[in-house]
Amino acid sequence: MNLEIITPENRLFAGEVELVKLPGTSGSFEILMNHAPTIATLMEGKIKVKESNGKISYFEINGGVAEVKNNSIVVLVDSSGLV
């Protein structure tokens, strides 16, 4: 799957991933390969990213929106930083 995490200032992450865990406003949820198309609002919390090479990264966010479609994930966040 392809993931992009974007803030108004820059792109924090772009690459191939196996798993993404997001802090949804209705609870956290994971996205794996072939996930159903989704648009979700995000609350303050951490995004967990497991890259295709096995590396795990975390991004602290203050909220945002995520779109999942055709194994492509775009996450637009208010502000964030690498944890």
Secondary structure by P-SEA (a helix, b strand, c coil): cbbbbbcccccccccccccccccccccccccccccccbbbbbcbbbbbbbcccbbbbbbbbccbbbbbcccbbbbbbcccccc
